[in-house]
Amino acid sequence: MIKIYNTMTRKKEIFEPRNENRVKLFVCGPTVYDNSHIGHARTYISFDVIARYLKYRGFSVFYMQNITDVDDKILKRAEEVGSDPLELAREFEEKYLEDMKTLGVENVNLYARATEHIHEIIAQIKTLLEKGFAYETHKGVYFDESMFPDFGKLSNRQLEDLTVHRIGPDTEKRNPGDFALWKKRDDKEGLSWNSPWGRGRPGWHIEDTAITETYFGPQYDIHGGGLDLIFPHHEAEIAQMEAASGQKPMVRYWMHTGFLNVKGEKMSKSLGNFITIKELLEQYDPEVFRFFVMSTHYRSPIDFSAEILEQSKNGLGRIYKVFETLNEVEDEVPDTNGADGKNLQKLDEFKSEFLDAMDNDFNTPLALSTLFEFIRNVNREINSKTLSKKSVTRIKDVIIEFGKLLGFNFSNTKTGANDVQDSLIDILKDTREKLRQKKQWDLADDIRSQLGDLSINLEDK
């Protein structure tokens, strides 16, 4: 039984898809005018794990993202670099997909481009006009927020308290917060299409609802994205879709990832702490960043720093190291022994605790904590020589199974992945030998014991 925290209701709810075990999951994708940053990566890694776990639990998941390839930012950037807007969008879309592949984000079934759904966008705008939820001005077509009393229910704000969320005044707008469904543009401006209201291009919010209605219908299971998209973007989506279809709710479960901060401050270009995925991957293994993301709950803010990434690198290395050690001892231990019952019971307890953590709103940090506690126990059993082939095989199978669930391949051991750790081990070995020469046995044994907890086994010969 999986529980999901629903942003709409502000509480955890038992997950029950609309159609038995079939799950329709939509997450807002990127606007492709620049390289994607690590804040994007945090969101997409989180939802990749969510999709993986839903599949693991027996659900059939159709996971879709949109690609915003028509936007004012794209046009501005194309003008700055002297490029065709659509060519620019395709270039950065390709880079985004490469980044996702490198980070192990591989469960998206469909990336739907906005420019390939103009017909569906126009059809949805027509419906909103016919039902009285939209109106036309000389500059475009707008959604009338005052006609949708529920506007603000996701962000839990009253309509009269909402701040204006669209820059670019139009004196013909009925309400300051009314947002554009269609922007009229002249023929000379790139990225524009013919419509019943003249040549132009869609607004940002209408792209998503037109796309999701095309593939999912007016109602589906999960909508995800970053916390910063709740207002105005997700509020606008709800208003558009529920007004057009007359059906509520548009989505059963709203899920949002917390902000990624850099040394305590929200990442932004103006502060100079903006880090692209490409820049990150020049310094760190993609699995290290993935592990870093999972070390914090997806709904919590996450603080990025080189120090924390080093901790993630070391934590990930501990898991790889224990797997490597299990491989080494597998041929040396007996087929079975009297401790098998106890060891396999501990394994079953670990599995239960790990899955309980994931069932509880995909609590990856708690799941990893149970994994590290289990690894400490495994190291003790290795040191006390109480493992058998039967136990080793089962333990390895579970580590591989849960690794794949989180997006890691722990069977692909990474010997020498942490040169700093190897150097520190050499220092500790030398220090311990000096302690033994001085007959300070207690300290020497303490060093060996603590190294054993890290899957580093020393033998005095």
PLY file of the C-alpha trace (Angstrom):
ply
format ascii 1.0
element vertex 461
property float x
property float y
property float z
element edge 460
property int vertex1
property int vertex2
end_header
0.00 0.00 0.00
1.68 3.19 -1.21
0.97 6.55 0.38
1.59 9.77 -1.53
1.66 13.31 -0.15
-0.89 15.25 -2.18
-0.08 18.96 -2.50
-3.75 19.68 -3.11
-5.00 18.18 0.17
-1.80 18.80 2.19
-1.76 15.23 3.49
-0.63 11.72 2.63
-3.20 9.59 0.84
-3.36 5.93 -0.13
-2.50 5.70 -3.80
-5.40 4.45 -5.89
-5.14 5.00 -9.66
-8.26 5.84 -11.62
-8.02 2.69 -13.71
-6.99 -0.30 -11.55
-3.20 -0.71 -11.81
-2.66 1.63 -14.79
-0.96 4.90 -13.86
-0.85 8.04 -15.97
1.99 10.28 -14.79
2.79 13.71 -16.21
5.73 15.89 -15.18
6.39 19.37 -16.57
9.39 19.20 -18.87
11.98 21.85 -19.77
11.79 25.01 -21.84
14.62 24.30 -24.26
16.54 27.55 -24.69
19.62 26.76 -22.58
21.46 23.90 -20.90
19.42 22.30 -18.11
20.60 22.92 -14.57
20.95 20.68 -11.54
17.63 21.90 -10.15
15.94 20.31 -13.16
18.00 17.18 -12.60
16.83 16.94 -8.98
13.18 16.91 -10.10
13.60 14.46 -12.97
15.75 12.01 -10.99
13.14 12.06 -8.22
10.29 11.26 -10.59
12.37 8.61 -12.34
12.69 6.83 -8.98
8.96 7.27 -8.37
8.15 5.71 -11.75
10.60 2.87 -11.08
9.03 2.12 -7.73
5.47 2.18 -9.03
6.49 -0.34 -11.68
8.26 -2.44 -9.05
5.03 -2.53 -7.06
3.14 -3.90 -10.06
1.67 -0.77 -11.63
1.68 -0.18 -15.37
3.05 3.36 -15.70
2.75 5.68 -18.69
5.09 8.57 -17.89
5.00 11.67 -20.10
6.86 14.97 -20.17
6.23 17.96 -22.38
8.95 19.84 -24.21
8.26 23.59 -24.36
9.84 24.43 -27.70
7.93 27.66 -28.34
8.37 30.44 -25.81
9.48 34.06 -25.48
12.76 32.89 -23.90
13.53 30.76 -26.95
12.88 33.65 -29.31
15.02 36.01 -27.25
17.92 33.57 -27.07
17.69 32.80 -30.81
17.84 36.51 -31.59
20.86 36.96 -29.32
22.87 34.20 -31.02
21.49 34.75 -34.52
19.84 31.33 -34.78
16.55 29.98 -36.04
14.28 29.58 -32.97
13.19 26.05 -33.80
16.76 24.94 -34.57
17.87 26.41 -31.24
15.09 24.56 -29.44
16.04 21.25 -31.09
19.69 21.75 -30.15
18.93 22.22 -26.44
16.27 19.51 -26.46
18.91 17.07 -27.67
21.31 18.22 -24.94
18.59 17.82 -22.32
17.85 14.26 -23.44
21.57 13.44 -23.38
21.80 14.77 -19.82
18.82 12.68 -18.74
20.28 9.54 -20.28
23.59 10.12 -18.49
21.79 10.61 -15.17
19.87 7.35 -15.61
16.48 9.01 -16.18
15.07 6.38 -18.49
11.42 5.82 -17.59
9.77 8.59 -19.60
7.58 6.97 -22.26
6.87 10.10 -24.29
8.41 13.55 -24.69
5.66 15.64 -26.30
6.70 18.84 -28.09
4.39 21.83 -27.86
4.96 22.73 -31.52
3.59 19.33 -32.57
0.29 19.93 -30.74
-0.76 23.34 -32.06
-4.00 21.88 -33.46
-4.93 20.46 -30.03
-4.02 23.76 -28.34
-6.26 25.74 -30.67
-9.11 23.27 -30.13
-8.90 23.65 -26.35
-8.84 27.45 -26.60
-11.97 27.32 -28.80
-13.73 25.26 -26.12
-12.82 27.77 -23.40
-14.11 30.65 -25.55
-17.36 28.83 -26.30
-17.94 28.13 -22.60
-17.30 31.73 -21.59
-14.05 31.13 -19.72
-11.90 33.04 -22.22
-12.10 36.24 -24.25
-10.26 37.89 -27.14
-8.43 41.23 -27.24
-6.34 42.94 -29.88
-3.25 41.30 -28.39
-4.47 37.78 -27.84
-6.87 35.40 -26.12
-6.97 35.30 -22.31
-8.40 33.05 -19.62
-10.81 34.95 -17.36
-9.80 33.97 -13.82
-12.95 35.53 -12.35
-15.04 32.90 -14.17
-13.27 30.06 -12.33
-14.05 30.35 -8.60
-11.61 27.53 -7.68
-8.58 29.42 -8.96
-5.93 29.27 -6.24
-7.03 26.00 -4.65
-3.69 24.26 -5.23
-1.60 27.08 -3.75
-4.31 27.55 -1.09
-4.87 31.22 -1.88
-8.00 33.24 -2.54
-8.38 34.81 -5.98
-8.50 38.34 -4.59
-5.23 37.74 -2.73
-3.27 36.46 -5.71
-0.58 38.67 -7.17
-0.50 39.44 -10.86
1.50 36.67 -12.51
1.95 37.85 -16.06
4.14 40.75 -17.15
3.21 42.68 -20.28
0.13 44.85 -19.74
-2.86 44.65 -22.03
-5.34 47.42 -21.29
-8.16 45.24 -22.65
-7.66 42.53 -20.02
-10.63 42.11 -17.72
-8.53 41.20 -14.68
-4.83 41.89 -14.01
-4.13 38.19 -13.42
-5.78 36.86 -16.59
-3.21 34.80 -18.46
-2.59 34.36 -22.17
-3.94 31.36 -24.04
-2.92 32.72 -27.44
-0.50 35.56 -28.24
-1.13 37.41 -31.47
2.02 38.14 -33.44
2.78 39.54 -36.87
3.84 37.39 -39.80
7.48 38.47 -39.55
8.00 37.02 -36.09
9.38 33.51 -35.98
7.55 30.55 -34.46
3.96 31.55 -35.18
0.91 29.77 -36.58
-2.43 30.64 -38.12
-5.46 30.49 -35.83
-9.09 31.74 -35.74
-7.75 34.78 -33.84
-4.98 35.60 -36.28
-1.39 34.52 -36.52
0.40 33.91 -33.25
1.60 31.30 -30.78
0.25 29.62 -27.65
0.68 30.77 -24.08
2.77 28.65 -21.74
0.07 27.06 -19.59
-2.22 25.88 -22.39
0.51 23.69 -23.90
0.45 21.24 -21.00
-3.31 20.80 -20.73
-3.71 20.35 -24.47
-1.00 17.69 -24.45
-2.28 15.81 -21.39
-5.86 15.87 -22.67
-4.66 14.39 -25.96
-2.96 11.38 -24.37
-4.57 11.06 -20.93
-8.00 12.62 -21.32
-9.36 15.35 -19.01
-8.55 13.40 -15.82
-5.50 11.38 -14.83
-3.51 10.15 -11.84
-0.35 12.12 -11.04
0.97 15.53 -12.05
4.46 16.43 -10.89
6.94 19.25 -11.08
9.03 21.63 -9.02
7.59 23.54 -6.10
8.01 26.82 -7.99
5.47 25.69 -10.62
2.49 25.51 -8.25
1.67 29.16 -8.90
0.87 30.26 -11.49
1.57 27.37 -13.84
-0.23 24.48 -12.18
-3.08 26.70 -11.00
-3.58 27.77 -14.61
-3.52 24.16 -15.81
-6.26 23.20 -13.36
-8.41 26.17 -14.38
-8.02 25.47 -18.11
-8.69 21.73 -17.99
-11.52 21.70 -15.46
-13.21 24.65 -17.15
-12.92 23.06 -20.60
-14.06 19.57 -19.59
-16.44 20.35 -16.74
-14.88 17.42 -14.83
-13.12 17.57 -11.46
-10.48 16.87 -10.35
-8.15 17.18 -13.28
-5.53 15.23 -11.29
-5.87 12.92 -8.29
-2.40 13.48 -6.85
-0.23 16.59 -7.15
3.45 15.98 -6.34
6.13 18.64 -6.06
9.88 18.51 -5.47
11.58 20.95 -3.10
14.04 23.64 -4.11
17.69 22.91 -4.77
19.81 25.47 -2.92
23.49 26.20 -3.37
25.09 26.89 0.02
21.78 27.95 1.52
20.56 30.13 -1.36
18.13 29.22 -4.12
20.08 28.62 -7.31
19.80 31.49 -9.79
21.87 33.08 -12.53
21.70 36.49 -10.82
23.47 35.14 -7.72
26.15 33.45 -9.80
25.44 30.03 -8.30
23.80 28.56 -11.39
25.22 25.11 -12.19
24.32 23.22 -15.36
24.11 19.44 -15.51
26.92 19.49 -18.05
29.21 21.41 -15.65
28.36 19.02 -12.82
29.13 15.91 -14.87
32.56 17.27 -15.77
33.52 16.86 -12.09
31.34 14.06 -10.71
30.12 10.65 -11.71
26.40 10.86 -12.57
25.63 8.15 -10.02
27.12 10.32 -7.28
24.68 13.13 -8.05
21.81 10.65 -8.28
22.79 9.31 -4.85
22.98 12.89 -3.54
19.42 13.55 -4.75
18.09 10.42 -3.08
19.77 11.24 0.21
17.08 13.90 0.78
13.32 13.40 0.56
11.97 14.62 -2.77
9.67 17.16 -1.07
12.40 18.70 1.10
14.81 21.45 0.09
18.23 20.10 -0.76
21.48 21.99 -0.24
24.15 21.51 -2.88
27.84 21.79 -2.10
31.09 20.07 -3.01
31.36 18.79 0.58
27.96 17.10 0.46
28.74 15.59 -2.94
31.92 14.11 -1.48
29.83 12.56 1.29
27.54 11.10 -1.37
30.54 9.77 -3.26
31.82 8.04 -0.14
28.39 6.66 0.79
27.88 5.23 -2.67
31.39 3.79 -2.55
30.55 1.91 0.65
27.74 0.07 -1.10
29.92 -0.83 -4.08
32.68 -1.91 -1.72
30.51 -4.34 0.25
29.28 -5.87 -2.99
32.87 -6.28 -4.14
33.76 -7.91 -0.82
30.82 -10.30 -1.11
32.12 -11.34 -4.53
35.55 -11.99 -3.04
34.33 -14.17 -0.17
31.66 -16.05 -2.14
34.07 -18.75 -3.33
35.70 -19.09 0.08
32.65 -19.71 2.29
30.80 -23.04 2.72
27.60 -23.74 0.81
25.55 -23.55 4.01
26.12 -23.12 7.73
24.22 -22.88 10.99
23.92 -19.08 10.82
21.90 -19.10 7.57
18.56 -18.89 9.35
19.59 -15.81 11.34
21.24 -14.11 8.33
18.28 -14.68 6.02
15.90 -13.43 8.70
17.92 -10.20 8.94
17.76 -9.95 5.14
13.96 -10.29 5.17
13.72 -7.65 7.92
15.86 -5.29 5.85
13.71 -5.82 2.76
10.56 -5.10 4.73
12.01 -1.90 6.24
13.31 -0.70 2.87
9.97 -1.22 1.14
8.06 0.34 4.05
10.17 3.46 3.61
9.48 3.60 -0.12
5.77 2.94 0.41
5.68 5.96 2.69
5.75 8.71 0.05
8.91 7.37 -1.62
11.16 8.09 1.38
14.52 7.40 -0.27
16.71 8.78 2.57
15.06 6.41 5.04
15.37 3.54 2.55
19.10 4.29 2.14
19.48 4.44 5.92
18.07 0.92 6.22
20.47 -0.19 3.48
23.49 1.21 5.32
22.42 -0.43 8.58
22.08 -3.72 6.74
25.52 -3.29 5.18
27.05 -2.76 8.62
25.50 -6.06 9.71
26.80 -7.79 6.57
30.32 -6.52 7.29
30.13 -7.93 10.80
29.05 -11.32 9.44
31.90 -11.24 6.91
34.41 -10.49 9.66
33.02 -13.20 11.94
32.96 -15.66 8.99
29.31 -16.65 9.52
28.19 -16.29 5.91
27.59 -19.13 3.47
27.22 -19.20 -0.31
23.46 -19.39 0.19
23.43 -16.22 2.31
25.92 -14.35 0.10
23.91 -15.11 -3.04
20.65 -13.93 -1.47
22.24 -10.77 -0.07
23.80 -9.89 -3.43
20.50 -10.49 -5.25
18.64 -8.09 -2.93
21.32 -5.38 -3.20
21.16 -5.66 -7.01
17.35 -5.62 -6.94
17.08 -2.51 -4.77
19.94 -0.88 -6.64
18.04 -1.14 -9.92
14.99 0.22 -8.14
16.96 3.37 -7.32
18.81 3.48 -10.64
22.19 1.95 -9.69
24.01 -1.10 -10.97
25.81 -2.34 -7.88
26.89 -5.53 -9.62
29.16 -3.36 -11.77
31.82 -2.87 -9.10
33.90 0.28 -9.31
37.31 -0.66 -7.96
39.43 2.38 -7.21
36.52 4.78 -7.54
37.68 6.63 -4.44
41.40 7.31 -4.52
41.17 9.54 -1.44
39.64 6.70 0.54
42.46 4.36 -0.53
45.04 6.90 0.65
43.29 7.29 3.99
43.23 3.52 4.43
47.00 3.40 3.89
47.48 6.11 6.53
45.29 4.21 9.02
47.15 0.97 8.32
50.50 2.65 8.99
49.18 4.31 12.15
47.74 1.03 13.39
51.04 -0.77 12.80
52.86 1.86 14.87
50.30 1.42 17.67
50.87 -2.36 17.61
54.63 -1.86 17.83
54.03 0.25 20.95
51.72 -2.50 22.26
48.69 -0.20 22.29
46.49 -3.12 21.37
43.12 -1.56 22.28
43.54 1.38 19.90
44.87 -0.88 17.15
41.89 -3.22 17.51
39.49 -0.28 17.54
40.86 0.95 14.19
40.52 -2.52 12.67
36.97 -2.86 14.02
35.82 0.49 12.59
37.43 -0.23 9.25
35.55 -3.53 9.23
32.28 -1.61 9.54
33.25 0.09 6.27
33.85 -3.23 4.48
37.62 -2.82 4.86
39.05 -5.99 6.35
42.57 -6.09 7.84
44.37 -9.30 8.76
47.55 -9.40 10.84
50.11 -11.80 9.37
0 1
1 2
2 3
3 4
4 5
5 6
6 7
7 8
8 9
9 10
10 11
11 12
12 13
13 14
14 15
15 16
16 17
17 18
18 19
19 20
20 21
21 22
22 23
23 24
24 25
25 26
26 27
27 28
28 29
29 30
30 31
31 32
32 33
33 34
34 35
35 36
36 37
37 38
38 39
39 40
40 41
41 42
42 43
43 44
44 45
45 46
46 47
47 48
48 49
49 50
50 51
51 52
52 53
53 54
54 55
55 56
56 57
57 58
58 59
59 60
60 61
61 62
62 63
63 64
64 65
65 66
66 67
67 68
68 69
69 70
70 71
71 72
72 73
73 74
74 75
75 76
76 77
77 78
78 79
79 80
80 81
81 82
82 83
83 84
84 85
85 86
86 87
87 88
88 89
89 90
90 91
91 92
92 93
93 94
94 95
95 96
96 97
97 98
98 99
99 100
100 101
101 102
102 103
103 104
104 105
105 106
106 107
107 108
108 109
109 110
110 111
111 112
112 113
113 114
114 115
115 116
116 117
117 118
118 119
119 120
120 121
121 122
122 123
123 124
124 125
125 126
126 127
127 128
128 129
129 130
130 131
131 132
132 133
133 134
134 135
135 136
136 137
137 138
138 139
139 140
140 141
141 142
142 143
143 144
144 145
145 146
146 147
147 148
148 149
149 150
150 151
151 152
152 153
153 154
154 155
155 156
156 157
157 158
158 159
159 160
160 161
161 162
162 163
163 164
164 165
165 166
166 167
167 168
168 169
169 170
170 171
171 172
172 173
173 174
174 175
175 176
176 177
177 178
178 179
179 180
180 181
181 182
182 183
183 184
184 185
185 186
186 187
187 188
188 189
189 190
190 191
191 192
192 193
193 194
194 195
195 196
196 197
197 198
198 199
199 200
200 201
201 202
202 203
203 204
204 205
205 206
206 207
207 208
208 209
209 210
210 211
211 212
212 213
213 214
214 215
215 216
216 217
217 218
218 219
219 220
220 221
221 222
222 223
223 224
224 225
225 226
226 227
227 228
228 229
229 230
230 231
231 232
232 233
233 234
234 235
235 236
236 237
237 238
238 239
239 240
240 241
241 242
242 243
243 244
244 245
245 246
246 247
247 248
248 249
249 250
250 251
251 252
252 253
253 254
254 255
255 256
256 257
257 258
258 259
259 260
260 261
261 262
262 263
263 264
264 265
265 266
266 267
267 268
268 269
269 270
270 271
271 272
272 273
273 274
274 275
275 276
276 277
277 278
278 279
279 280
280 281
281 282
282 283
283 284
284 285
285 286
286 287
287 288
288 289
289 290
290 291
291 292
292 293
293 294
294 295
295 296
296 297
297 298
298 299
299 300
300 301
301 302
302 303
303 304
304 305
305 306
306 307
307 308
308 309
309 310
310 311
311 312
312 313
313 314
314 315
315 316
316 317
317 318
318 319
319 320
320 321
321 322
322 323
323 324
324 325
325 326
326 327
327 328
328 329
329 330
330 331
331 332
332 333
333 334
334 335
335 336
336 337
337 338
338 339
339 340
340 341
341 342
342 343
343 344
344 345
345 346
346 347
347 348
348 349
349 350
350 351
351 352
352 353
353 354
354 355
355 356
356 357
357 358
358 359
359 360
360 361
361 362
362 363
363 364
364 365
365 366
366 367
367 368
368 369
369 370
370 371
371 372
372 373
373 374
374 375
375 376
376 377
377 378
378 379
379 380
380 381
381 382
382 383
383 384
384 385
385 386
386 387
387 388
388 389
389 390
390 391
391 392
392 393
393 394
394 395
395 396
396 397
397 398
398 399
399 400
400 401
401 402
402 403
403 404
404 405
405 406
406 407
407 408
408 409
409 410
410 411
411 412
412 413
413 414
414 415
415 416
416 417
417 418
418 419
419 420
420 421
421 422
422 423
423 424
424 425
425 426
426 427
427 428
428 429
429 430
430 431
431 432
432 433
433 434
434 435
435 436
436 437
437 438
438 439
439 440
440 441
441 442
442 443
443 444
444 445
445 446
446 447
447 448
448 449
449 450
450 451
451 452
452 453
453 454
454 455
455 456
456 457
457 458
458 459
459 460
